[in-house]
Amino acid sequence: MPQPFIEFKNVSKSFGNLHVLEGVNLKIYSGEITSIIGKSGVGKSVLLKHIIGLLKPDSGQILIKGKPLSEFTRSEWREFKRSLSYMFQNNALFDSLTVFENIALPLVERTKLPSSEIRKKVDYRIHQFELQDVKDRYPSQISGGMQKRVALARALVTEPTMILFDEPTTGLDPLRKNAVLNMIAHYQHEIGFTGVMVSHDIPDVFFISNRVAIIENRKIPFQGTPLELEQSDNEIVWQFIHGQEVLQDQLTGLNSRPELERLVKGLMEEVASKKKVFSVALLTIDDLDEIKKNVGYIASQRIFQCLAMSLKGLLNADEYAARFGSCEILAVFPGSGEARAIEVIKGLSRGCSDQELMDPSKYKKVCIDFAIKAGAFEVGEPMDMNTLIDRARERQEIIAKMECKGVAYKK
């Protein structure tokens, strides 16, 4: 890897008794978009403030192209600050200035350019961002999406090397949020600036990021490419990239997949030592992805939640279940044989068939046939998780189904 443009080395920061950063290590590379994600209040904006010099670390170092920021001369620091720009969370446009004047402000305040040169640079950005029709209007007279474009045009007007984005899509509806992310990605590709983006819009920011860093518990447990993020087996990472599934599983009472995998690993060790056996049941909703695509997201998730909640209602306190994939649930019965798993499956068969979501008349626009399958077996010998899932899948049979029977429009 090339030398990082900016590097945090064991950076710690506290405010009184509040410890925000502890031994943080982070690398930001030139010409890339690095997204910093994390929950509210974990220190994402504190990281940005260290980059622009508003905060200094209590310990550790921040390096710019390999040189500690603390060793910069005044002229080096001024040059570095001139290379930075900032797009604020709420745009921070001045209500008393027109669109043109807002975009021109950094040039007026930070350069000694003649007014003709400032006008030329501002007009270029106005044309680039298609703001010609509103350049003489005030921020309150234009839409929220246009305000974001003005804020980005202002951030770019000084031709910075790096732009820091602090929650650039906060408060926007999904369409405007996607438009802003697309705009940032487009201009970064066109201009080649280095971007550092603090965001909570997961997974949307992954699609425009070259690298992602997660901040959690005052540290950065992961930094890498979006592909490496997706392939990571770190539980904190898993919760971030499967955040929507985690919420759905919490609503249904399902355990997390990493939690269940740890349980199965421990049970396998007991099986290997001949201490005990256990059983599993795999539940699958056929065509759930097709339901999501053609009937709707809410319908697909309600069907999954219905199955999950029905299952949880049949499990004992020492029995576990977690989502495996978008349409499968694995239930684990420690210390129990196959008979216990089959007992639960029979209970599900009766319960699911009576559910409202299995009534074709409820699908007024589009209806898709689907079935719920279940398979169980007793684990009497050690095996990996993939083999366990495959064994259970081989034993699956339909326990409930919904047939459209000509109701509404059948896909």
BAVEX-946320 format. One record per residue (C-alpha): residue number from 1; residue in one letter; y, x, z negated. Coordinates in steps of 0.02 Angstrom, whole numbers. Layout:
# residues N
num = NUM residuo = a c2 = Y c1 = X c3 = Z
...
//
This chain:
# residues 411
num = 1 residuo = m c2 = 0 c1 = 0 c3 = 0
num = 2 residuo = p c2 = 179 c1 = 59 c3 = 32
num = 3 residuo = q c2 = 296 c1 = 94 c3 = -112
num = 4 residuo = p c2 = 359 c1 = -68 c3 = -192
num = 5 residuo = f c2 = 540 c1 = -113 c3 = -162
num = 6 residuo = i c2 = 550 c1 = -173 c3 = -343
num = 7 residuo = e c2 = 425 c1 = -135 c3 = -479
num = 8 residuo = f c2 = 415 c1 = -193 c3 = -661
num = 9 residuo = k c2 = 321 c1 = -71 c3 = -772
num = 10 residuo = n c2 = 268 c1 = -133 c3 = -945
num = 11 residuo = v c2 = 428 c1 = -235 c3 = -962
num = 12 residuo = s c2 = 452 c1 = -331 c3 = -1125
num = 13 residuo = k c2 = 594 c1 = -447 c3 = -1173
num = 14 residuo = s c2 = 628 c1 = -549 c3 = -1329
num = 15 residuo = f c2 = 770 c1 = -661 c3 = -1387
num = 16 residuo = g c2 = 768 c1 = -649 c3 = -1576
num = 17 residuo = n c2 = 595 c1 = -705 c3 = -1630
num = 18 residuo = l c2 = 556 c1 = -779 c3 = -1459
num = 19 residuo = h c2 = 448 c1 = -660 c3 = -1357
num = 20 residuo = v c2 = 466 c1 = -702 c3 = -1172
num = 21 residuo = l c2 = 393 c1 = -551 c3 = -1082
num = 22 residuo = e c2 = 262 c1 = -431 c3 = -1151
num = 23 residuo = g c2 = 207 c1 = -281 c3 = -1050
num = 24 residuo = v c2 = 241 c1 = -364 c3 = -882
num = 25 residuo = n c2 = 189 c1 = -268 c3 = -725
num = 26 residuo = l c2 = 246 c1 = -335 c3 = -557
num = 27 residuo = k c2 = 264 c1 = -263 c3 = -381
num = 28 residuo = i c2 = 379 c1 = -338 c3 = -248
num = 29 residuo = y c2 = 367 c1 = -269 c3 = -70
num = 30 residuo = s c2 = 500 c1 = -260 c3 = 65
num = 31 residuo = g c2 = 499 c1 = -390 c3 = 203
num = 32 residuo = e c2 = 386 c1 = -511 c3 = 107
num = 33 residuo = i c2 = 406 c1 = -672 c3 = 10
num = 34 residuo = t c2 = 339 c1 = -654 c3 = -166
num = 35 residuo = s c2 = 323 c1 = -817 c3 = -263
num = 36 residuo = i c2 = 322 c1 = -815 c3 = -453
num = 37 residuo = i c2 = 238 c1 = -969 c3 = -523
num = 38 residuo = g c2 = 212 c1 = -1032 c3 = -698
num = 39 residuo = k c2 = 246 c1 = -1174 c3 = -817
num = 40 residuo = s c2 = 421 c1 = -1221 c3 = -871
num = 41 residuo = g c2 = 497 c1 = -1104 c3 = -999
num = 42 residuo = v c2 = 375 c1 = -959 c3 = -977
num = 43 residuo = g c2 = 503 c1 = -832 c3 = -916
num = 44 residuo = k c2 = 511 c1 = -850 c3 = -727
num = 45 residuo = s c2 = 701 c1 = -854 c3 = -720
num = 46 residuo = v c2 = 708 c1 = -713 c3 = -849
num = 47 residuo = l c2 = 618 c1 = -603 c3 = -722
num = 48 residuo = l c2 = 751 c1 = -642 c3 = -591
num = 49 residuo = k c2 = 891 c1 = -604 c3 = -713
num = 50 residuo = h c2 = 817 c1 = -433 c3 = -745
num = 51 residuo = i c2 = 819 c1 = -397 c3 = -558
num = 52 residuo = i c2 = 1004 c1 = -437 c3 = -540
num = 53 residuo = g c2 = 1051 c1 = -348 c3 = -700
num = 54 residuo = l c2 = 1101 c1 = -498 c3 = -805
num = 55 residuo = l c2 = 966 c1 = -446 c3 = -930
num = 56 residuo = k c2 = 898 c1 = -276 c3 = -978
num = 57 residuo = p c2 = 720 c1 = -250 c3 = -1041
num = 58 residuo = d c2 = 689 c1 = -211 c3 = -1224
num = 59 residuo = s c2 = 556 c1 = -89 c3 = -1166
num = 60 residuo = g c2 = 476 c1 = -35 c3 = -1004
num = 61 residuo = q c2 = 558 c1 = 4 c3 = -837
num = 62 residuo = i c2 = 619 c1 = -82 c3 = -680
num = 63 residuo = l c2 = 609 c1 = 30 c3 = -527
num = 64 residuo = i c2 = 702 c1 = 8 c3 = -363
num = 65 residuo = k c2 = 616 c1 = 105 c3 = -224
num = 66 residuo = g c2 = 535 c1 = 213 c3 = -356
num = 67 residuo = k c2 = 693 c1 = 252 c3 = -457
num = 68 residuo = p c2 = 719 c1 = 174 c3 = -629
num = 69 residuo = l c2 = 863 c1 = 51 c3 = -629
num = 70 residuo = s c2 = 922 c1 = 127 c3 = -793
num = 71 residuo = e c2 = 956 c1 = 291 c3 = -703
num = 72 residuo = f c2 = 1065 c1 = 216 c3 = -566
num = 73 residuo = t c2 = 1241 c1 = 281 c3 = -550
num = 74 residuo = r c2 = 1382 c1 = 154 c3 = -539
num = 75 residuo = s c2 = 1394 c1 = 175 c3 = -352
num = 76 residuo = e c2 = 1205 c1 = 155 c3 = -331
num = 77 residuo = w c2 = 1209 c1 = -2 c3 = -439
num = 78 residuo = r c2 = 1354 c1 = -75 c3 = -338
num = 79 residuo = e c2 = 1263 c1 = -39 c3 = -176
num = 80 residuo = f c2 = 1104 c1 = -120 c3 = -241
num = 81 residuo = k c2 = 1196 c1 = -276 c3 = -300
num = 82 residuo = r c2 = 1280 c1 = -292 c3 = -130
num = 83 residuo = s c2 = 1106 c1 = -295 c3 = -52
num = 84 residuo = l c2 = 1057 c1 = -448 c3 = -157
num = 85 residuo = s c2 = 1093 c1 = -631 c3 = -137
num = 86 residuo = y c2 = 1047 c1 = -781 c3 = -243
num = 87 residuo = m c2 = 1004 c1 = -960 c3 = -201
num = 88 residuo = f c2 = 1026 c1 = -1062 c3 = -358
num = 89 residuo = q c2 = 914 c1 = -1202 c3 = -419
num = 90 residuo = n c2 = 1047 c1 = -1336 c3 = -398
num = 91 residuo = n c2 = 1136 c1 = -1253 c3 = -250
num = 92 residuo = a c2 = 1291 c1 = -1211 c3 = -357
num = 93 residuo = l c2 = 1409 c1 = -1265 c3 = -218
num = 94 residuo = f c2 = 1592 c1 = -1285 c3 = -265
num = 95 residuo = d c2 = 1646 c1 = -1466 c3 = -249
num = 96 residuo = s c2 = 1827 c1 = -1417 c3 = -214
num = 97 residuo = l c2 = 1779 c1 = -1307 c3 = -65
num = 98 residuo = t c2 = 1725 c1 = -1364 c3 = 107
num = 99 residuo = v c2 = 1557 c1 = -1314 c3 = 182
num = 100 residuo = f c2 = 1645 c1 = -1176 c3 = 278
num = 101 residuo = e c2 = 1735 c1 = -1112 c3 = 123
num = 102 residuo = n c2 = 1576 c1 = -1116 c3 = 18
num = 103 residuo = i c2 = 1483 c1 = -1010 c3 = 146
num = 104 residuo = a c2 = 1631 c1 = -890 c3 = 162
num = 105 residuo = l c2 = 1653 c1 = -866 c3 = -26
num = 106 residuo = p c2 = 1538 c1 = -713 c3 = -49
num = 107 residuo = l c2 = 1627 c1 = -623 c3 = 93
num = 108 residuo = v c2 = 1798 c1 = -665 c3 = 23
num = 109 residuo = e c2 = 1753 c1 = -609 c3 = -154
num = 110 residuo = r c2 = 1642 c1 = -458 c3 = -118
num = 111 residuo = t c2 = 1712 c1 = -379 c3 = 41
num = 112 residuo = k c2 = 1877 c1 = -324 c3 = 115
num = 113 residuo = l c2 = 1840 c1 = -394 c3 = 287
num = 114 residuo = p c2 = 1986 c1 = -467 c3 = 385
num = 115 residuo = s c2 = 1991 c1 = -657 c3 = 396
num = 116 residuo = s c2 = 1945 c1 = -652 c3 = 581
num = 117 residuo = e c2 = 1784 c1 = -557 c3 = 543
num = 118 residuo = i c2 = 1742 c1 = -675 c3 = 399
num = 119 residuo = r c2 = 1767 c1 = -825 c3 = 513
num = 120 residuo = k c2 = 1653 c1 = -746 c3 = 643
num = 121 residuo = k c2 = 1513 c1 = -716 c3 = 518
num = 122 residuo = v c2 = 1529 c1 = -889 c3 = 440
num = 123 residuo = d c2 = 1533 c1 = -976 c3 = 609
num = 124 residuo = y c2 = 1373 c1 = -884 c3 = 656
num = 125 residuo = r c2 = 1283 c1 = -950 c3 = 502
num = 126 residuo = i c2 = 1353 c1 = -1124 c3 = 527
num = 127 residuo = h c2 = 1286 c1 = -1125 c3 = 704
num = 128 residuo = q c2 = 1119 c1 = -1050 c3 = 647
num = 129 residuo = f c2 = 1094 c1 = -1188 c3 = 517
num = 130 residuo = e c2 = 1162 c1 = -1327 c3 = 630
num = 131 residuo = l c2 = 1307 c1 = -1369 c3 = 513
num = 132 residuo = q c2 = 1444 c1 = -1381 c3 = 645
num = 133 residuo = d c2 = 1472 c1 = -1566 c3 = 616
num = 134 residuo = v c2 = 1497 c1 = -1549 c3 = 428
num = 135 residuo = k c2 = 1585 c1 = -1381 c3 = 410
num = 136 residuo = d c2 = 1749 c1 = -1465 c3 = 356
num = 137 residuo = r c2 = 1667 c1 = -1585 c3 = 236
num = 138 residuo = y c2 = 1644 c1 = -1563 c3 = 49
num = 139 residuo = p c2 = 1472 c1 = -1549 c3 = -35
num = 140 residuo = s c2 = 1484 c1 = -1726 c3 = -104
num = 141 residuo = q c2 = 1503 c1 = -1791 c3 = 75
num = 142 residuo = i c2 = 1339 c1 = -1720 c3 = 142
num = 143 residuo = s c2 = 1156 c1 = -1753 c3 = 104
num = 144 residuo = g c2 = 1050 c1 = -1655 c3 = -20
num = 145 residuo = g c2 = 952 c1 = -1575 c3 = 122
num = 146 residuo = m c2 = 1112 c1 = -1516 c3 = 204
num = 147 residuo = q c2 = 1173 c1 = -1447 c3 = 37
num = 148 residuo = k c2 = 1015 c1 = -1340 c3 = 31
num = 149 residuo = r c2 = 1053 c1 = -1275 c3 = 206
num = 150 residuo = v c2 = 1230 c1 = -1233 c3 = 154
num = 151 residuo = a c2 = 1165 c1 = -1141 c3 = 0
num = 152 residuo = l c2 = 1044 c1 = -1039 c3 = 106
num = 153 residuo = a c2 = 1179 c1 = -1003 c3 = 237
num = 154 residuo = r c2 = 1292 c1 = -939 c3 = 97
num = 155 residuo = a c2 = 1150 c1 = -831 c3 = 29
num = 156 residuo = l c2 = 1125 c1 = -754 c3 = 202
num = 157 residuo = v c2 = 1307 c1 = -731 c3 = 255
num = 158 residuo = t c2 = 1320 c1 = -559 c3 = 174
num = 159 residuo = e c2 = 1163 c1 = -504 c3 = 269
num = 160 residuo = p c2 = 1069 c1 = -460 c3 = 108
num = 161 residuo = t c2 = 912 c1 = -355 c3 = 96
num = 162 residuo = m c2 = 841 c1 = -472 c3 = -36
num = 163 residuo = i c2 = 866 c1 = -655 c3 = -81
num = 164 residuo = l c2 = 814 c1 = -726 c3 = -249
num = 165 residuo = f c2 = 768 c1 = -911 c3 = -247
num = 166 residuo = d c2 = 771 c1 = -1000 c3 = -415
num = 167 residuo = e c2 = 671 c1 = -1163 c3 = -396
num = 168 residuo = p c2 = 745 c1 = -1201 c3 = -224
num = 169 residuo = t c2 = 652 c1 = -1367 c3 = -206
num = 170 residuo = t c2 = 679 c1 = -1440 c3 = -379
num = 171 residuo = g c2 = 722 c1 = -1625 c3 = -374
num = 172 residuo = l c2 = 683 c1 = -1649 c3 = -190
num = 173 residuo = d c2 = 566 c1 = -1781 c3 = -120
num = 174 residuo = p c2 = 410 c1 = -1716 c3 = -28
num = 175 residuo = l c2 = 488 c1 = -1724 c3 = 145
num = 176 residuo = r c2 = 647 c1 = -1629 c3 = 96
num = 177 residuo = k c2 = 545 c1 = -1507 c3 = -7
num = 178 residuo = n c2 = 437 c1 = -1463 c3 = 143
num = 179 residuo = a c2 = 594 c1 = -1449 c3 = 251
num = 180 residuo = v c2 = 672 c1 = -1322 c3 = 131
num = 181 residuo = l c2 = 512 c1 = -1218 c3 = 120
num = 182 residuo = n c2 = 495 c1 = -1219 c3 = 309
num = 183 residuo = m c2 = 678 c1 = -1168 c3 = 324
num = 184 residuo = i c2 = 654 c1 = -1020 c3 = 205
num = 185 residuo = a c2 = 496 c1 = -965 c3 = 295
num = 186 residuo = h c2 = 578 c1 = -982 c3 = 466
num = 187 residuo = y c2 = 731 c1 = -879 c3 = 424
num = 188 residuo = q c2 = 633 c1 = -749 c3 = 328
num = 189 residuo = h c2 = 525 c1 = -723 c3 = 483
num = 190 residuo = e c2 = 679 c1 = -719 c3 = 595
num = 191 residuo = i c2 = 788 c1 = -606 c3 = 487
num = 192 residuo = g c2 = 658 c1 = -509 c3 = 387
num = 193 residuo = f c2 = 738 c1 = -516 c3 = 215
num = 194 residuo = t c2 = 636 c1 = -487 c3 = 57
num = 195 residuo = g c2 = 618 c1 = -649 c3 = -39
num = 196 residuo = v c2 = 577 c1 = -677 c3 = -222
num = 197 residuo = m c2 = 549 c1 = -860 c3 = -261
num = 198 residuo = v c2 = 527 c1 = -940 c3 = -430
num = 199 residuo = s c2 = 440 c1 = -1106 c3 = -405
num = 200 residuo = h c2 = 326 c1 = -1236 c3 = -482
num = 201 residuo = d c2 = 284 c1 = -1321 c3 = -316
num = 202 residuo = i c2 = 99 c1 = -1280 c3 = -309
num = 203 residuo = p c2 = 12 c1 = -1262 c3 = -188
num = 204 residuo = d c2 = 157 c1 = -1285 c3 = -65
num = 205 residuo = v c2 = 236 c1 = -1114 c3 = -96
num = 206 residuo = f c2 = 70 c1 = -1028 c3 = -60
num = 207 residuo = f c2 = 86 c1 = -1071 c3 = 124
num = 208 residuo = i c2 = 248 c1 = -973 c3 = 146
num = 209 residuo = s c2 = 211 c1 = -831 c3 = 24
num = 210 residuo = n c2 = 145 c1 = -658 c3 = 65
num = 211 residuo = r c2 = 110 c1 = -625 c3 = -119
num = 212 residuo = v c2 = 97 c1 = -733 c3 = -274
num = 213 residuo = a c2 = 120 c1 = -684 c3 = -457
num = 214 residuo = i c2 = 72 c1 = -798 c3 = -602
num = 215 residuo = i c2 = 164 c1 = -783 c3 = -767
num = 216 residuo = e c2 = 72 c1 = -853 c3 = -917
num = 217 residuo = n c2 = 73 c1 = -812 c3 = -1103
num = 218 residuo = r c2 = 214 c1 = -685 c3 = -1077
num = 219 residuo = k c2 = 111 c1 = -582 c3 = -955
num = 220 residuo = i c2 = 64 c1 = -582 c3 = -770
num = 221 residuo = p c2 = -126 c1 = -607 c3 = -764
num = 222 residuo = f c2 = -130 c1 = -611 c3 = -574
num = 223 residuo = q c2 = -31 c1 = -546 c3 = -427
num = 224 residuo = g c2 = -96 c1 = -535 c3 = -250
num = 225 residuo = t c2 = -105 c1 = -625 c3 = -84
num = 226 residuo = p c2 = -134 c1 = -813 c3 = -73
num = 227 residuo = l c2 = -310 c1 = -775 c3 = -7
num = 228 residuo = e c2 = -347 c1 = -663 c3 = -157
num = 229 residuo = l c2 = -277 c1 = -800 c3 = -268
num = 230 residuo = e c2 = -395 c1 = -927 c3 = -195
num = 231 residuo = q c2 = -544 c1 = -810 c3 = -215
num = 232 residuo = s c2 = -504 c1 = -762 c3 = -396
num = 233 residuo = d c2 = -624 c1 = -815 c3 = -534
num = 234 residuo = n c2 = -490 c1 = -796 c3 = -669
num = 235 residuo = e c2 = -483 c1 = -960 c3 = -766
num = 236 residuo = i c2 = -292 c1 = -959 c3 = -780
num = 237 residuo = v c2 = -281 c1 = -935 c3 = -591
num = 238 residuo = w c2 = -409 c1 = -1073 c3 = -562
num = 239 residuo = q c2 = -306 c1 = -1195 c3 = -664
num = 240 residuo = f c2 = -150 c1 = -1157 c3 = -562
num = 241 residuo = i c2 = -227 c1 = -1174 c3 = -389
num = 242 residuo = h c2 = -328 c1 = -1327 c3 = -439
num = 243 residuo = g c2 = -187 c1 = -1403 c3 = -540
num = 244 residuo = q c2 = -204 c1 = -1574 c3 = -461
num = 245 residuo = e c2 = -391 c1 = -1577 c3 = -493
num = 246 residuo = v c2 = -363 c1 = -1517 c3 = -672
num = 247 residuo = l c2 = -246 c1 = -1665 c3 = -703
num = 248 residuo = q c2 = -372 c1 = -1786 c3 = -627
num = 249 residuo = d c2 = -513 c1 = -1712 c3 = -731
num = 250 residuo = q c2 = -408 c1 = -1724 c3 = -889
num = 251 residuo = l c2 = -376 c1 = -1908 c3 = -852
num = 252 residuo = t c2 = -563 c1 = -1939 c3 = -836
num = 253 residuo = g c2 = -616 c1 = -1827 c3 = -979
num = 254 residuo = l c2 = -714 c1 = -1707 c3 = -870
num = 255 residuo = n c2 = -735 c1 = -1527 c3 = -927
num = 256 residuo = s c2 = -662 c1 = -1386 c3 = -823
num = 257 residuo = r c2 = -774 c1 = -1299 c3 = -698
num = 258 residuo = p c2 = -755 c1 = -1126 c3 = -780
num = 259 residuo = e c2 = -801 c1 = -1203 c3 = -948
num = 260 residuo = l c2 = -959 c1 = -1280 c3 = -876
num = 261 residuo = e c2 = -1006 c1 = -1120 c3 = -785
num = 262 residuo = r c2 = -995 c1 = -1023 c3 = -949
num = 263 residuo = l c2 = -1106 c1 = -1154 c3 = -1032
num = 264 residuo = v c2 = -1237 c1 = -1143 c3 = -893
num = 265 residuo = k c2 = -1236 c1 = -953 c3 = -902
num = 266 residuo = g c2 = -1274 c1 = -962 c3 = -1089
num = 267 residuo = l c2 = -1411 c1 = -1091 c3 = -1063
num = 268 residuo = m c2 = -1489 c1 = -983 c3 = -927
num = 269 residuo = e c2 = -1501 c1 = -840 c3 = -1052
num = 270 residuo = e c2 = -1594 c1 = -955 c3 = -1171
num = 271 residuo = v c2 = -1710 c1 = -1010 c3 = -1030
num = 272 residuo = a c2 = -1745 c1 = -828 c3 = -988
num = 273 residuo = s c2 = -1794 c1 = -793 c3 = -1168
num = 274 residuo = k c2 = -1906 c1 = -950 c3 = -1167
num = 275 residuo = k c2 = -1807 c1 = -1025 c3 = -1311
num = 276 residuo = k c2 = -1768 c1 = -1192 c3 = -1228
num = 277 residuo = v c2 = -1747 c1 = -1287 c3 = -1066
num = 278 residuo = f c2 = -1606 c1 = -1396 c3 = -1006
num = 279 residuo = s c2 = -1578 c1 = -1522 c3 = -868
num = 280 residuo = v c2 = -1441 c1 = -1560 c3 = -743
num = 281 residuo = a c2 = -1386 c1 = -1704 c3 = -634
num = 282 residuo = l c2 = -1281 c1 = -1685 c3 = -477
num = 283 residuo = l c2 = -1178 c1 = -1834 c3 = -419
num = 284 residuo = t c2 = -1103 c1 = -1842 c3 = -245
num = 285 residuo = i c2 = -988 c1 = -1967 c3 = -161
num = 286 residuo = d c2 = -1026 c1 = -1963 c3 = 24
num = 287 residuo = d c2 = -879 c1 = -1967 c3 = 146
num = 288 residuo = l c2 = -747 c1 = -1948 c3 = 9
num = 289 residuo = d c2 = -644 c1 = -1834 c3 = 120
num = 290 residuo = e c2 = -652 c1 = -1965 c3 = 259
num = 291 residuo = i c2 = -594 c1 = -2097 c3 = 135
num = 292 residuo = k c2 = -446 c1 = -1986 c3 = 87
num = 293 residuo = k c2 = -403 c1 = -1957 c3 = 270
num = 294 residuo = n c2 = -421 c1 = -2135 c3 = 336
num = 295 residuo = v c2 = -407 c1 = -2255 c3 = 188
num = 296 residuo = g c2 = -290 c1 = -2157 c3 = 75
num = 297 residuo = y c2 = -274 c1 = -2025 c3 = -59
num = 298 residuo = i c2 = -261 c1 = -2151 c3 = -201
num = 299 residuo = a c2 = -420 c1 = -2241 c3 = -147
num = 300 residuo = s c2 = -519 c1 = -2079 c3 = -139
num = 301 residuo = q c2 = -461 c1 = -2022 c3 = -310
num = 302 residuo = r c2 = -490 c1 = -2192 c3 = -390
num = 303 residuo = i c2 = -668 c1 = -2191 c3 = -326
num = 304 residuo = f c2 = -695 c1 = -2016 c3 = -396
num = 305 residuo = q c2 = -614 c1 = -2062 c3 = -562
num = 306 residuo = c c2 = -720 c1 = -2219 c3 = -573
num = 307 residuo = l c2 = -879 c1 = -2116 c3 = -555
num = 308 residuo = a c2 = -818 c1 = -1983 c3 = -677
num = 309 residuo = m c2 = -766 c1 = -2107 c3 = -812
num = 310 residuo = s c2 = -928 c1 = -2204 c3 = -794
num = 311 residuo = l c2 = -1025 c1 = -2043 c3 = -816
num = 312 residuo = k c2 = -926 c1 = -1987 c3 = -967
num = 313 residuo = g c2 = -959 c1 = -2154 c3 = -1049
num = 314 residuo = l c2 = -1146 c1 = -2118 c3 = -1040
num = 315 residuo = l c2 = -1144 c1 = -1938 c3 = -1105
num = 316 residuo = n c2 = -1175 c1 = -1884 c3 = -1283
num = 317 residuo = a c2 = -1053 c1 = -1771 c3 = -1375
num = 318 residuo = d c2 = -1154 c1 = -1613 c3 = -1336
num = 319 residuo = e c2 = -1172 c1 = -1652 c3 = -1150
num = 320 residuo = y c2 = -1050 c1 = -1591 c3 = -1017
num = 321 residuo = a c2 = -990 c1 = -1635 c3 = -843
num = 322 residuo = a c2 = -867 c1 = -1553 c3 = -722
num = 323 residuo = r c2 = -806 c1 = -1571 c3 = -544
num = 324 residuo = f c2 = -891 c1 = -1458 c3 = -417
num = 325 residuo = g c2 = -799 c1 = -1471 c3 = -253
num = 326 residuo = s c2 = -694 c1 = -1620 c3 = -201
num = 327 residuo = c c2 = -835 c1 = -1747 c3 = -205
num = 328 residuo = e c2 = -966 c1 = -1684 c3 = -328
num = 329 residuo = i c2 = -991 c1 = -1688 c3 = -517
num = 330 residuo = l c2 = -1119 c1 = -1584 c3 = -609
num = 331 residuo = a c2 = -1182 c1 = -1649 c3 = -777
num = 332 residuo = v c2 = -1275 c1 = -1533 c3 = -897
num = 333 residuo = f c2 = -1391 c1 = -1589 c3 = -1036
num = 334 residuo = p c2 = -1424 c1 = -1443 c3 = -1157
num = 335 residuo = g c2 = -1595 c1 = -1448 c3 = -1242
num = 336 residuo = s c2 = -1649 c1 = -1603 c3 = -1146
num = 337 residuo = g c2 = -1781 c1 = -1626 c3 = -1013
num = 338 residuo = e c2 = -1769 c1 = -1714 c3 = -845
num = 339 residuo = a c2 = -1799 c1 = -1884 c3 = -926
num = 340 residuo = r c2 = -1627 c1 = -1880 c3 = -1008
num = 341 residuo = a c2 = -1539 c1 = -1842 c3 = -844
num = 342 residuo = i c2 = -1634 c1 = -1982 c3 = -755
num = 343 residuo = e c2 = -1587 c1 = -2102 c3 = -896
num = 344 residuo = v c2 = -1402 c1 = -2066 c3 = -866
num = 345 residuo = i c2 = -1423 c1 = -2085 c3 = -677
num = 346 residuo = k c2 = -1502 c1 = -2257 c3 = -700
num = 347 residuo = g c2 = -1357 c1 = -2309 c3 = -810
num = 348 residuo = l c2 = -1236 c1 = -2251 c3 = -676
num = 349 residuo = s c2 = -1330 c1 = -2347 c3 = -541
num = 350 residuo = r c2 = -1307 c1 = -2509 c3 = -636
num = 351 residuo = g c2 = -1127 c1 = -2475 c3 = -685
num = 352 residuo = c c2 = -1062 c1 = -2413 c3 = -516
num = 353 residuo = s c2 = -1134 c1 = -2559 c3 = -417
num = 354 residuo = d c2 = -1028 c1 = -2681 c3 = -519
num = 355 residuo = q c2 = -864 c1 = -2587 c3 = -497
num = 356 residuo = e c2 = -717 c1 = -2668 c3 = -405
num = 357 residuo = l c2 = -703 c1 = -2514 c3 = -294
num = 358 residuo = m c2 = -875 c1 = -2555 c3 = -223
num = 359 residuo = d c2 = -812 c1 = -2724 c3 = -161
num = 360 residuo = p c2 = -773 c1 = -2714 c3 = 28
num = 361 residuo = s c2 = -649 c1 = -2858 c3 = 17
num = 362 residuo = k c2 = -531 c1 = -2743 c3 = -80
num = 363 residuo = y c2 = -503 c1 = -2636 c3 = 75
num = 364 residuo = k c2 = -380 c1 = -2741 c3 = 175
num = 365 residuo = k c2 = -331 c1 = -2616 c3 = 310
num = 366 residuo = v c2 = -466 c1 = -2485 c3 = 334
num = 367 residuo = c c2 = -642 c1 = -2487 c3 = 265
num = 368 residuo = i c2 = -768 c1 = -2345 c3 = 267
num = 369 residuo = d c2 = -949 c1 = -2359 c3 = 213
num = 370 residuo = f c2 = -991 c1 = -2236 c3 = 74
num = 371 residuo = a c2 = -1131 c1 = -2203 c3 = -48
num = 372 residuo = i c2 = -1151 c1 = -2121 c3 = -218
num = 373 residuo = k c2 = -1300 c1 = -2004 c3 = -229
num = 374 residuo = a c2 = -1380 c1 = -1925 c3 = -382
num = 375 residuo = g c2 = -1515 c1 = -1797 c3 = -409
num = 376 residuo = a c2 = -1585 c1 = -1720 c3 = -568
num = 377 residuo = f c2 = -1707 c1 = -1586 c3 = -620
num = 378 residuo = e c2 = -1761 c1 = -1486 c3 = -771
num = 379 residuo = v c2 = -1713 c1 = -1303 c3 = -773
num = 380 residuo = g c2 = -1862 c1 = -1203 c3 = -833
num = 381 residuo = e c2 = -1826 c1 = -1034 c3 = -754
num = 382 residuo = p c2 = -1668 c1 = -928 c3 = -732
num = 383 residuo = m c2 = -1568 c1 = -953 c3 = -571
num = 384 residuo = d c2 = -1390 c1 = -932 c3 = -511
num = 385 residuo = m c2 = -1267 c1 = -1076 c3 = -499
num = 386 residuo = n c2 = -1284 c1 = -1098 c3 = -311
num = 387 residuo = t c2 = -1474 c1 = -1113 c3 = -324
num = 388 residuo = l c2 = -1455 c1 = -1238 c3 = -465
num = 389 residuo = i c2 = -1337 c1 = -1346 c3 = -362
num = 390 residuo = d c2 = -1451 c1 = -1336 c3 = -209
num = 391 residuo = r c2 = -1603 c1 = -1388 c3 = -312
num = 392 residuo = a c2 = -1513 c1 = -1539 c3 = -381
num = 393 residuo = r c2 = -1445 c1 = -1583 c3 = -208
num = 394 residuo = e c2 = -1621 c1 = -1582 c3 = -135
num = 395 residuo = r c2 = -1672 c1 = -1717 c3 = -258
num = 396 residuo = q c2 = -1526 c1 = -1832 c3 = -226
num = 397 residuo = e c2 = -1553 c1 = -2016 c3 = -184
num = 398 residuo = i c2 = -1428 c1 = -2157 c3 = -159
num = 399 residuo = i c2 = -1394 c1 = -2248 c3 = -322
num = 400 residuo = a c2 = -1250 c1 = -2359 c3 = -263
num = 401 residuo = k c2 = -1164 c1 = -2395 c3 = -98
num = 402 residuo = m c2 = -1020 c1 = -2490 c3 = -23
num = 403 residuo = e c2 = -1044 c1 = -2568 c3 = 150
num = 404 residuo = c c2 = -896 c1 = -2638 c3 = 243
num = 405 residuo = k c2 = -998 c1 = -2773 c3 = 334
num = 406 residuo = g c2 = -859 c1 = -2808 c3 = 458
num = 407 residuo = v c2 = -723 c1 = -2830 c3 = 327
num = 408 residuo = a c2 = -550 c1 = -2773 c3 = 384
num = 409 residuo = y c2 = -551 c1 = -2626 c3 = 505
num = 410 residuo = k c2 = -706 c1 = -2518 c3 = 493
num = 411 residuo = k c2 = -687 c1 = -2336 c3 = 538
//
